[in-house]
Amino acid sequence: MSVVRVGVGVIIMRDGKVLLHKRKGAHGSGHWSFPGGHLEWMETWEECAVRETKEECGLDIENIRFATATNDKMPDKDKHYITIYMIADAPKGDPQIMEPEKCECWEWFDWDKLPEPLFIPVQNLIVSGYRPKSP
């Protein structure tokens, strides 16, 4: 039986830029995406954002808040996700490649100059018209 999974993407802001990584080793390999991952049993969205950010890039985030959500259908991969986007600040530290089997690199980008290709959930976020706002 197919199921819909819940993912949490973290839009990390610093100096007006957002942090993205180039995926590798999983679906979406070669595409740019925000840090994030699966929501675990009984975990809050904020807890998931903190955990996934620390696991993936080693950064501590603060001022975590809900941004939006997307309905991400990937029939060619037999996957369907609801992605909950959280937005947060990371005022200090440099992102590290904590999972080299999943991440090629981390880079900061202006929202209006995001790299290509973008992972499908990020594409859906852009198409929705979402733009990050200051708190």
C-alpha positions as CSV (number, residue, x, y, z in Angstrom):
1,M,0.0,0.0,0.0
2,S,1.3,3.4,-0.9
3,V,1.4,6.1,1.9
4,V,1.8,9.8,2.0
5,R,4.9,10.7,4.1
6,V,5.5,13.9,6.0
7,G,8.7,15.9,5.5
8,V,9.9,19.0,7.1
9,G,12.0,21.5,5.1
10,V,13.9,24.2,6.9
11,I,14.3,27.6,5.2
12,I,17.4,28.9,7.1
13,M,18.0,32.7,6.7
14,R,21.1,34.7,7.2
15,D,21.9,38.2,5.9
16,G,18.9,38.0,3.5
17,K,20.1,34.7,2.0
18,V,18.8,31.1,2.3
19,L,20.8,27.9,2.8
20,L,20.6,25.1,0.2
21,H,22.5,21.9,-0.4
22,K,23.0,19.8,-3.5
23,R,21.5,16.4,-2.9
24,K,23.3,13.1,-3.7
25,G,22.7,9.4,-3.2
26,A,18.9,9.5,-2.9
27,H,15.9,10.6,-5.0
28,G,16.5,14.1,-6.1
29,S,20.2,13.5,-6.5
30,G,21.9,16.6,-8.2
31,H,19.0,18.9,-7.2
32,W,19.2,21.7,-4.7
33,S,17.1,21.6,-1.5
34,F,16.7,23.0,2.0
35,P,17.9,20.9,4.9
36,G,15.1,18.7,6.3
37,G,13.8,15.2,6.5
38,H,11.0,13.0,7.8
39,L,8.9,14.0,10.7
40,E,9.4,11.3,13.5
41,W,6.7,9.8,15.7
42,M,5.4,12.3,18.3
43,E,7.9,15.0,17.2
44,T,6.8,18.6,16.8
45,W,7.6,20.4,13.6
46,E,10.0,22.7,15.5
47,E,11.8,19.7,17.0
48,C,12.2,18.1,13.6
49,A,13.6,21.3,12.1
50,V,16.2,21.6,14.9
51,R,17.2,17.9,14.7
52,E,17.4,17.7,10.9
53,T,19.4,21.0,10.6
54,K,21.9,19.8,13.3
55,E,22.2,16.3,11.7
56,E,22.6,17.6,8.1
57,C,24.7,20.8,8.4
58,G,25.7,21.1,12.1
59,L,24.0,24.5,12.6
60,D,22.0,25.7,15.6
61,I,18.8,27.5,14.5
62,E,16.6,29.9,16.4
63,N,13.4,31.9,15.9
64,I,11.8,28.8,14.3
65,R,8.3,29.4,12.9
66,F,5.9,27.9,10.4
67,A,6.3,29.1,6.8
68,T,3.9,27.1,4.6
69,A,3.3,23.6,3.3
70,T,3.3,21.9,-0.1
71,N,1.7,18.8,-1.6
72,D,4.5,17.0,-3.4
73,K,3.6,14.2,-5.8
74,M,6.4,12.4,-7.5
75,P,4.7,9.6,-9.5
76,D,7.9,8.7,-11.4
77,K,9.5,7.9,-8.0
78,D,6.4,6.4,-6.6
79,K,6.5,9.0,-3.7
80,H,4.1,11.4,-2.3
81,Y,5.0,13.9,0.5
82,I,3.4,16.7,2.4
83,T,6.3,19.0,3.1
84,I,5.9,21.3,6.1
85,Y,8.2,24.3,5.7
86,M,9.6,26.0,8.8
87,I,11.7,29.1,8.6
88,A,14.5,29.9,11.0
89,D,17.6,32.0,11.6
90,A,21.1,30.7,11.9
91,P,23.1,33.8,13.1
92,K,26.5,32.1,13.5
93,G,28.5,29.1,12.3
94,D,29.3,27.7,8.9
95,P,27.3,24.8,7.5
96,Q,29.3,21.5,7.4
97,I,28.7,18.4,5.3
98,M,27.6,16.1,8.2
99,E,26.2,13.4,5.8
100,P,28.6,13.1,2.9
101,E,26.6,10.3,1.4
102,K,23.6,12.6,1.0
103,C,25.1,16.1,0.5
104,E,27.6,17.4,-2.1
105,C,27.8,21.0,-0.8
106,W,26.1,23.8,1.2
107,E,25.7,27.3,-0.2
108,W,23.9,30.5,0.6
109,F,21.6,32.1,-2.1
110,D,19.5,35.1,-2.7
111,W,15.9,34.1,-2.9
112,D,15.6,35.7,-6.4
113,K,18.8,33.8,-7.6
114,L,18.2,30.2,-6.5
115,P,20.2,27.6,-8.3
116,E,18.9,25.0,-10.8
117,P,17.8,22.3,-10.7
118,L,15.6,22.6,-7.6
119,F,14.2,19.5,-5.8
120,I,10.5,19.0,-6.6
121,P,9.2,20.2,-3.2
122,V,11.3,23.4,-3.6
123,Q,9.9,23.8,-7.1
124,N,6.4,23.5,-5.7
125,L,7.2,26.1,-3.0
126,I,8.4,28.6,-5.6
127,V,5.3,27.9,-7.8
128,S,3.0,28.6,-4.8
129,G,4.4,32.1,-4.7
130,Y,5.9,31.8,-1.2
131,R,8.6,34.3,-0.3
132,P,10.4,34.4,3.1
133,K,9.6,37.3,5.3
134,S,11.4,38.8,8.2
135,P,9.8,38.0,11.6
